[in-house]
Amino acid sequence: MTETFPPLSDQLLPAPTPVAIGPGGRAVAPIAWGMWRFAGQSEAAAQALVEAALDAGITLFDTADIYGFGEQGFGEAEALLGRVFAASPTLRDRMVLATKGGITPPMPYDSSAAWLSRAIDDSLRRLQVERVELWQVHRPDILTHPQEVARTLEVALAAGKIGAVGVSNFTPAQIEALAHFLDLPIASNQPEFSPLFLGPLVDGQFDLAMRMGMATLAWSPLGGGRIAAPTNAREEAVAAALDRVAAAQGVSRTTAAFAWVMAHPARPIPIIGSQNADRIREAATATQVRWTRTQWYDVLVAARGEALP
């Protein structure tokens, strides 16, 4: 009798699990909520969204000092969240709070010791907290030596203002340069990643994250809305590949996309951008969606527009 096995490609990839923010760091749910469109609503509406995300099991909340710049004003997303904390202090204890700084319109970037020190203090004041669990350099400032950035972050951590340091939109080489001068680990990297933007798969960011033990926070995991509303043949092909899994598991295409992001072994944490409570709750169910290797690679091939080598 010949023993048969299912093809390896049909075996399910591992289910998403909590992710530590850096080596030995606090574990968070494998999907996060982002607040770049949080500003501009009432405190009651803002609190309802925070509660919806927490009740859905989301524990990592990602904001930045630049969020709100334009219509509402620089720092307004942080300030609104701070008012929510003041109205309902117990909410703060239920989350891991992350923020970012270093974008300084119209300059556009400043990571000097003077600016980053001020940015950290200003964020804490607006958020009405004494400490954030994760503080991230929002974009690299090529005019500031990484050693200066490292010393500033170390001082802030030693003062108890931040619990861990991260980066956003850095290249692998920029991450390694900063890590060389830091006396503490870089806890996280926040690149753009989605089925429509594959940069971290090919530029070494995911490989570096796995080697260094960094958490990866993926911004724009729905391709700037183009997962839901494709605009060309390539995007339609990606949507079709996602739809096959979504239909089989009874979820939406966007939920399947979040799950596809989480399935990579670097364990990227997709950051939900929606400011709609129902969509936040729906997105959080992405942790229940499972992928086979064949299904996952089908999306990748569609995104590449050509077969893998």
Summary of the structure (lengths in Angstrom):
residues: 309
radius of gyration: 19.7
end to end distance: 36.2
largest distance: 74.4
contacts: 1065
relative contact order: 0.14
helix: 45%
strand: 15%
